[in-house]
């Protein structure tokens, strides 16, 4: 069953943008937004970004969403997403995804893209494009770019986010005889050609969260039209806390994701034992979704470590611990959780990979950026024992977030990109949203 939501179109006029004459609701632009994951709950960098972009787009256009429901969360979508003009949720079948992976092994398609290449999603996209006259079509994440391979009359925007080739190259730098390593090594080889070629299939603009990702792709495809559309923080959801904190170190993230698993293992086996030798009472809190059984056992076997799985909110932990420790070595793009931690007032210790992409961040002013296990442990000890340094770091980080890392900054940049692609997009925009009526179709 496909769950769809539509809303009636009103003939009322709405408040115009400054200097523009009021326009009827019928004149609102039409946007198609594709996502490889249903953007609720807004947990994890990709769903958070998609959720906030959709919230903004719904205020300036009639938005149709087509999304795969990999996590089965569509039934509990937030009321804000009910403002969508139409929402089509495509069930995700893992058996079919596994078969697609097997079929991709001897092809040039990387495994992660075969995994998300749903025939049902393609049919829904084809129907939407044939039945509607869109002004703008947005593919969120490279995993949805393949659904828009055909030429379109509408402007095409690919919000690629990161350069997947960076992630897989970092993940396969050190040889390991494991399925994870072999998969990532295989994809790293394929991505050097697949990623720039897919981005070059008629997209009028391709955006990245950080310059490092943009530069890596431009090295392979120098003529690609690119721009930066970074991430943000909802400051109201992460209020700054300057009160008393416990003698605890916090690590947070989806505990089933490869680079987070690597960080947890590094913390438990190498970094945290060094900290405990100097500060025996300090605890390490591992907080996140879907920890494996092996991770549960490793936490249980580590003195002073605690596992807090599947918590309803990260905020109490961000306001509780003294240090946010993030020893990342594999990844790409921007870590939203670091932005959220800095907004909430917990001092951050991370690595050059962890903070890459966060423009404006200065080592020893907004976060402590270290590379080796020993240096990470020593930085954590400084923040655990020196309240003045910890407070200065936290306040500086919050100021940086407020100055350039809010969703309002992201929305302004998105509007400028849309105007570049569709110059008269905002000339006939009616800003008043219309209440939805739910419709379920078979």
C-alpha positions in Angstrom: 0.0 0.0 0.0 1.2 3.5 -0.8 0.3 6.1 1.7 -0.4 9.4 0.0 -1.3 12.8 1.3 -2.8 15.6 -0.8 -4.2 18.9 0.0 -6.9 21.1 -1.6 -5.9 24.1 -3.5 -7.5 27.3 -2.2 -8.3 30.4 -4.3 -7.4 32.8 -1.5 -4.5 35.2 -1.9 -1.6 35.2 0.4 0.9 37.7 1.7 3.5 38.4 -1.0 7.2 38.7 -0.6 8.4 42.3 -0.2 7.8 44.4 -3.3 5.6 41.8 -5.0 1.9 41.9 -5.7 -0.2 39.3 -3.9 -0.7 36.1 -5.9 -3.4 33.4 -5.8 -2.5 30.1 -4.3 -2.9 28.4 -7.7 0.3 30.2 -8.8 2.5 28.4 -6.3 5.4 26.7 -8.0 5.5 22.9 -8.1 8.4 20.9 -6.8 9.1 17.2 -6.8 11.4 16.0 -4.0 12.9 12.5 -4.0 14.5 10.9 -0.9 16.0 7.5 -0.4 14.7 7.5 3.2 11.4 8.9 4.5 12.5 12.0 6.4 10.9 11.2 9.7 11.9 10.9 12.5 14.6 13.6 11.8 17.4 11.4 13.2 20.6 11.0 11.3 22.2 13.5 9.1 20.4 12.7 5.9 16.9 12.6 7.4 17.5 15.7 9.4 18.6 17.6 6.4 15.7 16.3 4.2 13.2 17.1 6.9 14.3 20.7 7.3 14.6 21.4 3.6 11.1 20.0 3.1 9.7 22.2 5.9 11.1 25.3 4.1 10.1 24.2 0.6 6.5 23.6 1.8 6.2 27.3 2.7 7.2 28.5 -0.7 5.8 25.9 -3.1 3.5 22.9 -3.6 5.8 20.0 -2.9 5.3 16.4 -3.9 7.5 13.9 -1.9 8.4 10.4 -3.1 10.4 8.5 -0.6 11.5 5.0 0.2 10.5 3.9 3.6 13.5 1.8 4.6 12.9 2.2 8.3 9.1 1.8 8.3 8.6 5.2 10.0 6.2 6.8 7.5 3.0 6.0 9.5 4.2 8.1 12.4 5.2 11.2 10.3 5.0 14.6 12.0 2.1 16.9 11.4 4.5 19.4 9.7 4.9 17.0 6.8 1.2 16.9 6.3 1.5 20.3 4.5 3.0 18.4 1.6 0.9 18.7 -1.5 1.3 15.0 -2.0 3.4 12.3 -0.3 4.1 8.9 -1.8 5.7 6.4 0.4 7.4 3.5 -1.4 7.8 0.3 0.7 11.4 -0.9 0.9 11.9 -4.6 0.4 15.2 -5.8 1.8 15.1 -9.2 0.0 14.9 -7.4 -3.3 17.7 -5.0 -2.2 19.9 -8.0 -1.4 19.3 -9.5 -4.8 20.1 -6.2 -6.5 23.4 -6.2 -4.6 24.3 -9.6 -5.8 23.4 -8.6 -9.4 25.7 -5.5 -9.1 28.9 -7.2 -8.1 29.9 -7.8 -11.7 28.8 -4.4 -12.9 30.0 -0.8 -12.6 27.3 0.1 -10.1 28.5 0.5 -6.5 26.8 -1.7 -3.9 25.1 1.1 -1.9 23.4 2.4 -5.1 22.2 -1.0 -6.2 20.7 -1.4 -2.7 18.5 1.7 -3.1 17.6 1.3 -6.8 14.0 0.3 -6.3 11.9 -0.5 -9.4 8.8 0.5 -7.4 10.3 3.9 -6.7 11.2 4.4 -10.4 7.6 3.7 -11.4 6.3 6.3 -8.9 8.8 8.8 -10.2 7.9 8.1 -13.8 4.1 8.5 -13.0 4.7 11.8 -11.2 6.8 13.3 -14.0 4.3 12.2 -16.6 1.3 13.5 -14.7 2.6 16.9 -13.5 4.3 20.0 -14.8 7.1 20.6 -12.2 9.1 23.8 -12.0 11.9 22.1 -10.0 12.8 18.5 -9.4 15.1 17.8 -6.4 17.0 14.6 -5.9 18.2 14.4 -2.3 21.3 12.3 -2.0 23.1 10.7 -4.9 21.1 7.5 -4.2 18.1 9.1 -5.9 19.9 10.6 -8.8 19.4 7.5 -10.9 15.6 7.9 -10.9 16.1 11.1 -13.0 18.3 9.8 -15.8 15.9 11.0 -18.5 15.9 14.6 -19.7 13.3 16.8 -18.1 11.8 20.2 -19.0 12.0 21.1 -15.3 15.1 22.4 -13.6 17.0 19.5 -11.9 18.9 20.0 -8.6 20.9 17.2 -7.0 21.6 17.7 -3.3 24.4 15.2 -3.3 25.6 16.1 0.3 29.0 14.3 0.5 31.4 12.7 -1.9 30.9 9.0 -1.3 34.3 8.3 -2.8 36.0 10.1 0.1 34.1 7.9 2.6 34.9 4.7 0.9 38.5 5.5 0.3 39.0 6.4 3.9 37.2 3.2 5.0 39.4 1.0 2.8 42.8 2.6 3.5 43.8 0.0 6.0 43.5 -3.6 4.9 41.2 -5.9 6.8 40.0 -9.4 5.9 36.4 -8.6 6.6 33.2 -8.3 4.5 32.9 -4.6 5.4 36.4 -3.8 4.1 35.9 -5.8 0.9 32.6 -4.2 0.1 34.0 -0.7 0.7 37.2 -1.4 -1.2 35.1 -2.6 -4.2 32.8 0.5 -4.0 35.8 2.8 -3.7 37.1 1.6 -7.1 33.7 1.9 -8.8 32.8 5.3 -7.3 35.7 7.1 -9.0 33.8 6.7 -12.3 30.2 6.2 -11.2 29.8 9.2 -8.9 30.9 12.0 -11.4 29.1 10.3 -14.3 25.8 10.1 -12.4 26.1 13.7 -11.2 26.6 14.7 -14.9 23.3 13.3 -16.1 21.6 16.6 -16.8 21.5 18.2 -13.3 21.6 22.0 -13.5 23.3 22.1 -10.1 24.9 19.7 -7.7 25.4 20.8 -4.1 27.7 19.5 -1.4 27.8 20.2 2.4 31.5 21.0 2.4 34.2 22.3 0.0 36.3 19.2 0.5 33.6 17.0 -1.0 33.0 19.5 -3.8 36.7 19.6 -4.6 37.0 15.8 -4.7 34.3 15.5 -7.3 35.5 18.4 -9.4 38.8 16.7 -9.6 37.0 14.0 -11.5 34.5 16.2 -13.3 35.8 19.8 -13.6 32.9 21.2 -15.6 30.2 20.0 -13.2 28.0 22.9 -12.0 28.4 22.8 -8.2 27.7 24.8 -5.1 27.7 24.5 -1.3 24.5 23.9 0.6 25.6 23.1 4.1 23.8 21.8 7.2 22.2 23.6 10.1 21.0 23.3 13.7 17.6 24.2 15.1 18.7 26.3 18.0 15.4 25.9 19.8 15.9 22.2 19.9 19.4 22.4 21.3 19.4 25.2 24.0 22.8 26.1 25.5 23.3 24.7 29.0 26.0 26.2 31.2 25.1 24.5 34.5 26.7 21.7 36.5 27.8 18.6 34.6 28.7 15.1 35.7 32.2 13.5 35.4 31.2 11.8 32.2 32.3 11.6 28.6 29.7 11.2 25.8 29.8 9.5 22.5 26.6 9.6 20.4 25.5 8.3 17.0 23.7 5.5 15.2 25.5 2.5 16.6 24.9 0.3 13.5 26.7 2.7 11.2 30.2 1.6 10.2 32.2 4.7 11.1 30.4 5.0 14.4 31.2 1.3 15.2 34.9 2.1 14.5 34.8 5.1 16.8 33.1 3.1 19.7 35.7 0.4 19.4 38.5 2.9 19.4 37.1 4.6 22.5 36.5 1.4 24.4 39.8 -0.4 23.5 42.3 2.5 23.3 41.2 6.0 24.3 39.0 5.5 27.3 41.4 3.2 29.2 44.0 6.0 29.0 41.5 8.4 30.4 40.6 6.1 33.2 44.2 5.7 34.3 44.3 9.5 34.9 40.7 9.9 36.0 39.4 6.6 37.5 35.9 7.9 38.4 35.1 9.2 34.9 32.4 7.4 33.0 31.9 6.9 29.3 28.4 7.1 27.9 27.7 5.4 24.6 24.3 6.6 23.3 22.6 5.7 20.1 20.4 3.4 18.1 20.7 -0.2 17.2 23.9 -1.4 19.0 25.0 -4.9 17.9 25.3 -7.7 20.4 29.1 -7.6 20.1 29.0 -3.9 20.9 26.9 -4.5 24.0 29.4 -7.1 25.2 32.3 -4.8 24.6 30.7 -2.0 26.6 29.8 -4.4 29.4 33.4 -5.6 29.6 34.9 -2.0 29.8 35.1 -0.6 33.3 33.3 2.7 33.6 31.4 2.4 30.2 27.6 2.6 30.0 25.4 1.8 27.0 22.2 3.9 26.5 20.5 2.4 23.4 17.5 3.9 21.5 17.0 6.9 23.8 14.0 9.2 22.9 16.2 12.4 23.0 19.9 13.2 23.0 19.4 16.6 24.7 19.6 15.3 28.4 22.9 13.6 27.6 24.3 16.7 25.8 23.4 18.7 29.0 24.7 16.1 31.3 28.3 15.1 30.3 31.4 17.2 30.5 33.0 16.2 27.1 31.7 15.1 23.7 34.4 12.8 22.4 34.3 11.9 18.7 37.5 10.1 17.4 36.5 9.8 13.8 38.8 8.4 11.1 36.2 7.3 8.4 33.6 9.5 6.9 32.8 12.5 4.6 30.6 15.6 4.6 29.7 17.2 7.9 28.8 15.6 11.3 25.5 17.1 12.4 25.9 15.7 15.8 29.0 17.9 16.3 27.0 21.0 15.4 24.3 20.0 17.8 26.7 19.3 20.6 28.4 22.7 20.2 25.0 24.4 20.1 24.0 22.6 23.4 27.1 23.7 25.2 29.1 20.5 25.7 32.8 21.0 24.7 33.9 18.8 21.8 37.1 16.8 21.3 37.4 15.4 17.7 39.8 14.6 14.9 40.6 16.5 11.6 38.2 14.0 9.8 35.5 14.6 12.4 35.5 18.4 12.0 36.2 18.5 8.3 33.6 20.6 6.5 32.8 22.8 9.5 34.0 26.1 8.1 35.0 28.6 10.6 35.9 26.1 13.3 39.3 26.9 14.9 41.2 24.4 16.9 41.5 25.3 20.6 38.9 28.0 20.2 35.7 26.1 19.2 36.8 22.5 19.7 40.0 20.5 20.6 41.1 18.8 17.4 43.6 15.9 17.9 44.8 12.9 15.9 46.4 10.2 18.1 44.7 8.2 20.9 47.0 9.7 23.5 46.3 13.3 22.3 42.6 12.7 22.3 42.7 11.3 25.9 44.8 14.2 27.1 42.4 16.7 25.5 39.5 15.0 27.3 41.3 15.2 30.6 41.9 18.9 30.2 38.2 19.5 29.7 37.2 17.2 32.6 39.5 19.0 35.0 39.6 22.6 33.8 36.2 24.2 34.0 37.5 27.6 32.7 38.8 26.1 29.5 35.7 24.0 29.0 33.4 27.0 29.5 35.4 29.2 27.1 35.4 26.5 24.5 31.6 25.8 24.9 30.7 29.5 24.6 32.9 30.1 21.6 31.4 27.1 19.8 27.9 28.2 20.5 28.6 31.7 19.1 30.0 30.1 15.9 26.9 28.0 15.5 24.6 31.0 15.9 26.6 33.0 13.4 26.6 30.6 10.5 25.2 27.2 11.3 21.4 27.6 11.6 18.8 26.3 9.2 17.9 29.9 8.4 21.3 30.3 6.8 20.7 27.1 4.8 17.3 28.3 3.7 18.7 31.6 2.4 21.3 29.7 0.4 18.7 27.3 -1.0 16.5 30.2 -2.1 19.5 31.7 -4.0 20.2 28.4 -5.7 16.5 28.0 -6.7 16.5 31.5 -8.1 19.5 30.7 -10.2 17.9 27.6 -11.6 14.3 29.1 -12.0 14.8 32.9 -12.2 11.1 33.7 -11.8 10.4 31.1 -9.1 9.5 33.6 -6.4 7.6 36.0 -8.6 4.5 34.0 -8.3 4.9 32.3 -5.0 2.0 32.4 -2.5 3.3 31.9 0.9 0.2 30.8 2.8 0.1 27.0 3.4 -3.1 25.1 2.9 -4.3 22.5 5.4 -4.1 18.9 4.1 -6.6 16.2 3.9 -5.2 12.7 4.1 -6.0 10.3 1.3 -5.0 6.6 1.3 -4.8 4.9 -2.1 -4.1 1.3 -3.0 
